[in-house]
């Protein structure tokens, strides 16, 4: 551990140098880790995906484009906290929960009431994450929730994401050809077994797949004007100017126009906060698995570990901060799954490709943060931002449904999950939790409090009856 000089040249098997800061490990570019040019450049390009939340902020909250962009910039700065404070992840949105949040926000009138609902929800989510991370209770909290209920929440979130695009008057009705072609291309390069065969034989196709949604977004920029569904981008040069003063004085709880929410809104947000946290915790599990796999692949040349409690604390601080200075419907999540995979894959190629996982993660997020201020990048993707959000929702819907189904351990779990998911989409998180708890009590009885993470489904009578019948 060292505080000065080019100390990122660690010994094999050691921790990357850092400055102790309580539960955090402060690392600075060029001092505590090598700046990775390749990851920085990729971040410059991939910032286009982050800008996809702007149409939501303008449509649901009434924010002007410039104010919504300023919110993205603030969130982008908070992304930097993770890798610089000892958390080896690429942070992102809580994407599966966005449709649930938007459905809840629509139950409030546009304007100040809806802003109050968002502020209350985001602040409460931040406090819950911070407390569970600081006390180390995060894992125990989620273990108490039955797998049937977890599966139902993920299933409902996935269906809600798809419905957000395909509902009557939704984005698909406005841009049907562009969305159809772009999402077809995205699904092919991300999930197709045929494409996996191609990419294993062609390095260029492998790079294409590693870019996640970016190739589909580039395709949308080209085909949307050809289909006459969106205009060609008008490229502007220079830098984007953030509107921090206007954001703070007109769109935060400190402004006279907005003010702080009433206490009742914090009570109303409780079910959705719990549902969102369950989704969030699922991403923590995935992040730990990806980091562990990357570390083992490098044969222990860097002592890097994912700490869920540290991640929870940073996520909590980010959400609390944004609720006060820039309420954001994308929320502050623990991981951007697609880019976490890409970064971990690059890390596996050895120290020449990426010296430290912290350096790769930090350099990527420094790249996205820079991209928000570059007018050529912002104006290039501005016309297709509604398409970017649609693609994100459809990909996330696919993954959430798949993960939700796999979360169920028995046939009873699947039945409960289907009902909970349907109630979640149609009536919201409060009803879904109520229905799910009642069903679990009725179906499982005293097994409601069993250790769901290690439950042996072969002992379930419904499961065995089904197997014997087949």
N, C-alpha and C positions, 0 to 999 in steps of 0.2 A: 504494500500500500504506500503510495507516495502522492504528494500534493503538487509538485512542480516538475517541469521538464517533460521530455517525450517518453513518458512512462508507459505508454500503451504497449511497449515491447515486453510483454509478460513472459514468464517461463511457462513451458508446457505443463498443463495440469493445474495451473494457478488461477486465481480469480483475476478478472480484469481490474486494474487499479481504480480506486475511488476515494472520495472524501466521505467519512462517516457523517451521517446527518440523521441521528435518531434511527427510526426504522428504515430510512432511505439511504441509498448509496449514490452520492452526487458524482456524475461523470461529465466532463466538459470536452468538446471536440478538440482534436489535435493534442490535448494534454492527457486525457484518460482513455481515449480510443482513437483509432485511425479513421479519418474521414474517407468514406467509400464513395468515389465518384460515380460508379455505375448505379448504385442505389439512389444517389441524389438525383441523377438524370431521370431515372425511372419515376421518382417522386414528382418531378416537374410535370411529367406527362399525366400521371395517374391522379393528379389533383382534380382532373375533370370529373372523376367519379364523385369526389367530395362536394363539388359544386352542384351535384344533382339534387340536393335538398333545397336549393333556392326556390324552385317552383312551389314546394310545399309551404315555405314560409310566406311567400307572396299570396298564395291561394287561400290558405287556412287562417293566417294571422293578419293579412292585409299589409304586410311590410313592402315598401318599395324595394326594387332590385338592389339598390346601393346599400340599404340597411341590411337586407338579407345577406349580401356578400360580406358585410362587416361582421355579422354573426359567425359566418363560416371562417373568417380570418381569426376571430377570437378562439373559436373551437380548435382551429388549426394550431394556434399557439399552445393551447392546453394539451394537444396531442404530444408535444415535445416533452412533457413532464415524465412520461413513462420511461422511456429509454434513458433519459438523463437522471432519473431518480432510482435506477436499479431494476426496472421492470422490462425484461427482454421480449417485448411484444410490439406489434404495429397496432396501435389503438384505432378504434373507429366508432361507428354508430352502434346502437342496439337495434340493428335492422329488423329482426323478427318482430319486435314490439312496436315499431313505428305505425303499422296499420291499426293496432289496438289503441294506441294513443290518439291517432287521428279520429277514429270512430268515437272515442270518448270526448274529444274536444268539440266534435260537431254537435254534441248534446247541449253545448252552451252557445249563446248568441255571439255572433262575430263582434270583434272589438275588445273592449276592456274585460268583459266577463270571460272570454276565451283566453285572453292573455293571463288573467288571474288563475285560471285552471291549469295552464301550462306551468306557470311559476310555482304553484303549490305542488304539483306533481314532481317537477324536476328537483325542487329543494328537498322534498321528502325522500325521493329515491336516493339522493346524495347522502342524506343523513343516515339512512338505513345501511347503505354500502359502507360508509365510513365507520359506523359503530360495529358492524359485523366484522369488518377487516381489523379494526383496532383491538377487538376482544377475542378474535380468532374463532368466532362462532358461526362463520359463514357456512362451513361444511355441515355442521350439525343442524343448522336451520333448514337446509335443503334436504337433508336426509330424512327429516320428519315428514316431508311431503310425499304421499304415495305416488308410485310410478304412474298409476292410471291418471292422476291429476296432472302430473308433469307432461305426460304424453298428450293429454287433452289440450293443455295450454299451447304447446308447440304446434299441434295439429290445427287448432283454431287460428293461431298466428299465421300459419302458412296459408290457410284458406282466405283469411282476411287480406293478406298481401296480394293474392291473385285477384280477389274481388275488387280491390282498389283500382286495378287496371281495367278490368272487364265490366264493371258495373255500368248500367245505362247512363250515358252522358259522360263516362269516364274517358281516360286518355286513349284507350283503344278505338273508341268511336271517332276521335279526332285525328289519330294517326295510324290507321289500321295497317296499311301496307308497310310502313317503316318499322313499326313494332313487330309485325309478323316476320319480316325478313331478318331483322337484327336479332330478335330473340331466338329464331331458328338457328342462326349462325352461332350465337353464344352457347346455346345448349349443345350444339354439335362439337365445338372445340373444348367444352368443359366436361361434358358427361358421356359423349358417344364412345361406345366400345370400339367402333370402327376407327374413329380418330385416334384413340389410344394406340391402336395398332400402327397407324401411320406415323405418329409422333415418335414411337420407339425406333423407327427406322430413319427419321429425318430430324436433324438437330434444329433446323429452322422452325419446323412445326412445333417442336418442343418449346422453343422460345415464345412462339405465338400463343400457345396454351398457358404459359406462365404469366402472360400479361393480363389474364383474367378477363374483365369486361372491356378493356381498352380496345381491342380489335373490333368488337361489335359497335362501340361508340364511334370509331373512325368510319366504319361502314355506314352508320346512321347519318353522319355528317354529309356523306356523298349521296346516299339514295333518297333522303328526305326531300331535298330540292328537286331531284329527278321525278319523284312521285308527286311533286307540287303540294306536299303536305307541310313543308316548312321552307323558309327562305335560305338562300346561301348565306353563310356567315360573312359579316362585314368586319374584316380584320382591322383593329386599331393598334397603334404602336404606343409605347410608353408604359406607364404604370397606373394601376388602379388605386384610387384614393379612398381609404376607409373613412367612414363617417362615425367615428367613435362618440363624438359629442352629441350628435343627434340621436344616436342609439341610446345613450345613457339618459338623456333628458326627455325622451319621448316614448321609449319602449321598455324601460326597466321599472322595477317596483319603486325605485327612488324618484321617478318622475311624478310630477303632479297629475299628469293625465292617467297614469296607470295605478300607482300606489300598491300597497301590499294586499294579498288576498285575505279574505275573511277566514276565520278558523274552520268554519264548516267545510270549506273546499279541501282543506288538508284531510279531514275525515272522509270526504267523498272519494279522495284519491287513493285511499289505503288499499282496496282490492287490486287496483291496476298496478300499484307500486309492487305488491307482492308477486303478481303475475309477471311483471317485467323483471323482477329480481331472479325469478326462477329461470327465465330465458337467459339472463346475464350470467348466472352461475353455470349454465350449460356451456357457455363460451369459455369460462375459466377452465373447465375440465379439458376442453379441446386444446386450449393454449398450453396447458401443462404437458399434455401428451406430445404436442408438436415440438416443444423445447426439449423434452427428455429424449425424443427420438433423434433430434439434431445433435445433441450433446454426445450421445452414444455413437453416432455415426462418425464423429470426429475423434473417436477413441480417447476422449478425455483430455484433449489439449487445452480446453478452457473449462474451468469450473463454473458453469452457468446453470442456474436453477430458477424455475418459475415459482414465485411466492404468491399464492392466491390472496393472502391477507394484505400484502403490500399493494397488489393490484387493486383490491377492494378499496383501500384507503385513497389511492390516487383517483380512482373512478368516482368515489364519493366527493372528494374535494373538487373535482372538475364539474360535477353536476351542480353542486352547491354554488360554485363560482358563476357558472353560466346562468343559473336561475336568477342571480342578482345583477349581472351586467350584460347578459345577452341571451334571453330565453330561446331555446333551440329545440325544435320538434324531433331532431335526429337523436337527441340525448347523447350522453358521453359514455360510450361502451368500452369494454375491456380489450377488444380485439377486432381487427379487420381480418376475417378468416382467410379470404383469398390471398391477400398480400402477406399474411403471416406464413402461409404455405410457401409462397414464392421466395421470401427471404430465408426461410429455413432450408429450402432446397439449394439456394446459392451458398449458404453457409457450409453445407455438406461438401462442397468442392475444395475445401481446405483454406489455409491461412492466406494463400496468395489471392484467392477469390474474395474472401472476407475474413479479416484478421479476428474480429470479435463480433459476436451476435449483437452486442450493444451498439457497435459502430455501424452495422448494417441497418438496424432498426432506426437509429437516430438520424443517419444520413438520409434515409428514405423520407422520414417525416419532415426533415429540414427542406427537402426538395418540394414536397407538397405545400409546405408553408410559403416557400418562395413563389411557387406557381400562382397562388391566389393574387399576388400583387402584379403579375405580368399581364398587361392588357392583351397581347397577342393570344395568349392561351385562353384567357377568360372569354374574349370575344369570339374565338374560334368555336368554342363549345356552347356559347350562350343559346343559340337557336335550338339545340337538341337537348337541353337540360330536362324537359319533360320526358323525352325518350330515355335519358340516362336513369331517371328515377323509376320509370316503368320497367326497364331491364333489371334494375336492382331488386325491385319488388318481386318480379317473376322468378328470378334466380333464387332469391331468399325464400319465396313460397315453396319452391320445389324442395329445397334443402330442409326447411322447417318441417314439412309434411313427412319427408323421409326419416328424419331424426326422431320426430314424434312417434311414428309407427314403431320404430326400432326400440324406443324407450319402453314401450309396453312389454311386460314379461309374460302375460297370460292372455287367454282369450277374454276373460273378464275385464282385464285392463283395457283391451281394445274396445270393448263395448262401452265402458265408462268414458274412455278417451273420445270416442265419437260423439257421445252426448255432450260432454263438457265442451268440446270444440265447437259444436253447433250452437250451444247456448252462448259461448264466448263471442262468436261472430254476430249473433242476432240480438243479444241482450246485454253484453258487456261482462267485465271481469267479476263484478260483485255477484251477479247471478250465477256465473260459471263456477266460482268457488263454492257458493252455497249448494248448488246442485251436485257438484263433484264430491263434496264432503258427505252429503246425505247418501249418495249412491255408494260411496266407499264403506260407510258405516253399515248400510243395509246388506251389502254384498259380502264384505269381508269380516264384519263383526269385530271381535277382539283382535283379529289380525291386522286391524287398521294401524296398529302401532308396531307392526313387525319391522325388522330391518330390511327395508325394501331393496337396498343396494346389493344384498347377498341372497335374496329370496330364491329358493329353488322351485322353478315353475313346474317341474315334474311332479311335485307333491300337491299341486292344485287339482282338486277333483274335477273341475270343469275341463281343464287341460287334458287330464288323463281320459275322461269320458270321450272327448273329441278324438284323441289319438286312437283309442280302442275301436271307436266306430269306423274310423277310416281303415 
